[in-house]
Amino acid sequence: MKGRIGMSESRISRGTIGAWWGAAGNAVLAAGKALVGWWTDSEALLWDATRSVAEASGCVAVLLGLNALGRGAFSGITRGSGGFRAAAVAASMLPLFVGWEIVYGSIRSFGRADDHLAAWPAALAVLLAAAVKEVLARRIPDSDVDGRSVARDRIASVVVLAGVGLASVATQAGLETLAFSEAVAGMALGALALWCGFGAVSGAVRAAAGIPADGARTTALKEAAGLVPGVLGVSFSEVRQYGKYAIVRLRIAVDPCLTVREAHAIAQAVRTLLLARFPDMAAVEVAVCPHVQSFTGSPVSAEGAEDGLTSPDYAALSPSCRRPTLH
């Protein structure tokens, strides 16, 4: 007996709107940083603008993943979702290229002796961009601007401010040693973009391939599902992460003497509990597997055994299912 328990459409809708806000906000910030960086001739600010473009591409990857989730959470359920997952992986790779370009450009800038008078407009642009990111994170809780994204922007803002300030001081005071501070800041920004890029690609690939979540996450989900009365065993098939939201497919073992309606009610209770306990859970699919011990103590359900379901105790079965041991 297998039935699909539907998704939390409201969470998917909020996540989609949030991803749009994140992509649009980062794109606007990138345009503003690029304009001010070009005006003030600040390489560090221009590189930070490209990093914001990479952040926007990460939001686009999340948006594509959520679209795939809306069309069909798991492979094989709905046609067309595979293309969205592939596009999400491709979009998540942009931060890697951006990070490498920033590092490469920073290294090349060490050989140039150009003077960069990145005065207060560049510093003001950095502070304004950081403030906008803070507002997005606090006023739009469902936007794809989470705590880690804000922390990365804070680090990047400090790096850019240090690079811009030291470069301005070096230009006015004639300090050759500090003249390359923007290049050093650019290398730090590139390293940050590469680090974020590896994480984004890894997450997108894991989501597309349906690679199981980490052990702690799986254990927490199993323990929560096991609290529902009537659940005799829990096995996970897939856990996928799309930005701030996750989807899960699991299999539960129930008393084989239950009716279809009773088994469906247990599955619905599992879904309701997981959605309530885990705010980042966007969809839960529950497959019900009637599971019983044979008279020799080995699982009768081969399907359940392959999925790693724990066999219930014989005493846990309904009285009507209990039979005397045959000799």
N, C-alpha and C positions, 0 to 999 in steps of 0.2 A: 504494500500500500504506500503510495507516494503522492504527495500533494504539495503544490507550491503555495506558500503563504506570501501574500503580496508585500509590496514595498511601502515605505513611509513617504508618500508623495510630497507631503509638505516639507520634509527635510531635504529631499532632492531639489525641490523648487527653490528653497532658501539657499541651498548650496550653489545652485546655478546662478541665482541673482548675485550672491556674494562673489563668485568667480568673475562675473562680468564687472562688478565694482573693482575688484582687485586688478584685473587686466586694464581697465580704463584708467584707474588711478595711477598705476605704475607707468602707463604710456604717457599720461600727461606730465608726470614728474620727469620722465626721461626727456621729453621735448623741452621742458623748462630748463633742466640742467644743461642740455646740449646748447640751447640758445645762450644762456649766461656764460657757459664755458667757452663758446666761440667768441663772445663779445669780450670777455676778460682774458682770453688766450690762456685759459687754465686747462692743462692736460688732465689733471686729476679729476676735475669736474666733468670733463668730457668722458673719461673712463667710467666715472660713477653713473653717467647717463646711460652708457652701454650696459652697465650692470642692472639698471632699472628696466631696460628693455628685456634682459634675461629674466627678471622677476615677472614681467608681464607675460612672457612666454610660458613661465611656469603656471600662471593662472589660466592661460589658454589650455595647457595640458590638462589641468583639473577640469575645466569646462568640457573638454572633449570626453574625458572619462565619465563625467556625470551624464553627458548625453548618451554614452554607451550604456550606462546604468539605466537610464530611462527607457531605452529600447530593449534592454534585456540584460539583467545583471550578470548572467553567467553564459559562457560559451555554449552555443547550440540552442539557446532558448529562442532567440529572435534573430532574424537575418539583419545584417547591416551593422551590428554592434562591433564586429571585429575591425572594421575600417576605422571606427572612432578610437578604438584602443591603439591601433597602429599609429594613427595620427597623434595621439597623446604621447606615445613614446618618442616620435619624431620631434614634437614640440619641446619635450623635456630635454632634448639634446642641445638646444641652443645655448643654455648657460655654459656648457663645456667649451663650445667654440668661442663664446664671448670671453670667458676667462682666459683661454689660451691667447687670444688676440690682445687682451689687456696686458698680460705678462710680457708677450713678445714686443709690443709697442713700448712698454716701459723700459725694457732692456735696451732697445734701439735708442731711446731718448737719452741714455747716458752719454752717447757720443755726440750729442748736439749741444751747442753752447748758446742756444737761444735764451733770451731773457723773457721771463714770464712775470708780468706785473699783475698777478691775480689779486686785486685789492678787495675791499669790503663787499662789492656785489657778489663775488663768488662765495664768500663766507655766508652772506645773507641767504643766498640761494640754497646752500646746504642746510642751514638751520630751518628755513621755510619748508623744504622737502621733508625733513625729519618731523616737523610739526604736523604736516598733512598726513603722514603715515600714522602718527599717533592718533589723530582724529579718526581716520578710517578704522583703526583697530578698536577704538572705544565706542564709536557711534554706530558702527555697522558690525555687530558681533558675528554675523554669518558670512562676512566677507572673507576671502582667502588671504587675509592679512592677520596671521596669528601671532602669538608671542615670539616665536622664533624668527619670523620675518621682521618684526619690529626690532628685535635684538640685533639682527644682522644690519639693519639700517642704522641703528645707533653706532655700531662699530664702524661702519663705512663712513658715517658722518664725522666721527672723531678722526679717522684716518685722513679724510679729505681736508678737514679743517687744519690738521697739523701740516699736511703737505702744502696747502695754499698759503698758510701763514708763514711757514719757514721759507718758502720760495719768495714771498714778498719781502721778507726781512733780508734774505740773501741778496736780492736784486738791489735793494736800496742801500745796504751796508757794504756791498761788494764782497760778500763771504762766499768764496767758490765752493767750500765744503758743503754748504747748505743749498747750493744752487740746484742740486739734483733731488731735493726732498720730494718734489712732485713725482719724480720717477719711482722713488721708493714707495710713496703712497700708492701709485698705480700698481706696482707689483703686489702690494698687500691686498688691494681690491681684486686683482686678478686671482690671487690665491683664494680669496673668499668666494669669488664666483665659481671657481673650479670645484671647491668643496661643496657648494650648494648644488652645482651641476651633477656631480657624482651621486649625491643623495636623490636628486629629482629623477635621474635616469634609472637608478636602482629601484625607486618606488614605482615608476611607471612600468618597468619591465616585470616587476613582481605582480603588479595589478593585472597586467595583460596576460601573464602566464598562470595566474591563480596560485602563486607560491604561498604556502601556508604562512601565517603570521608567526611571530616569535612565541616561544614557549610560555612566557608569563601571560601574554595576551590570550592564548588558546586556553590555558588553565583557568583564567578568570571567567571566560565565556562558558566553559564546561561546568564549572561550579555553579554559575548562575542558572544555567539551563537545568541542572540536576535538582534545583530547589523546587521545580514544578512538580506537584503530586502526579504520579502516574508515569513519570520518566524513569526508566530502569537502566538506561545507558545512553551515552552521548558520544558521537563521533563527528569530526569536522572533515568536510571535503575541500572547501575553499574559503579563504578569507582574503578579500581584496581591499586595498586602500586607495581612495580617490581624494587627494588633498586632505581635508579635515574630516572626510566621511569614509566609512567603511561599510562593506557588505559581507555577508557571511552565509554560507550554505552548510547545514549540519544535518545529521541523521540521528534520530532518537529511537530507542527501543522501548516498546510498550507491551503491556500484557496482550498476548494474542487473542484472548477471549473478549476483548473490548469490541464494541461496534465501530463502524466507520465514523459515525458521528462523534462518539466518545474520543476516538483517537484524534480526529480533527480538532476537537475542543482542546485537547492537551497540546497539540502543535500550535494552536492559536495562542494558548496561554504562554508557551515558550517564547513565541514571537513578541507578545506584548511585554513580557518581563524584560527581554533583552533590549527592546527599544526604549523602555523606561529607565533601565539601569545604566545603559551606555548611550549618552547623548550623541556620540559621533556615529552611531549605527544608523545607516540610511535604509538598509534592506536586510531582511532575514528570510531565508528559504528553508523550510523544514520538511524533511522526508521522514515518514513514519515507517519503521521497520518492526513488524510483529516479531518478538524474540522470545524463545523458550528453550529451556534445557531439555535435552533428550533424557531418557531414563538412565543412560550411562554417564551423564554429566557433561557431554560435549554439546556445543551450540548446534541447533538444528539449522538456523539461518546462515547459509554460507555467505550470503551477501553481507550480513552484519558482521560475520567473523572477519571477512576481508577488510572491512572498514575499521576494524579494531574496536568494535563494541564490546563492552564488558558484559559478560553473561550475567543475568540476574539470578538471585538465589531462587531455588525451587519454591521456597515458602512464600516468595513475593507474588506468585501467580494467584489468579482468582481461584476460589475453591472449586468452581466448576471445571477448571482446567487440570486440577490435580488428579493424577491417576496412580494406581498402585504400581510399584516397581515390579516388572516382570522378570522371572528367573527362568 
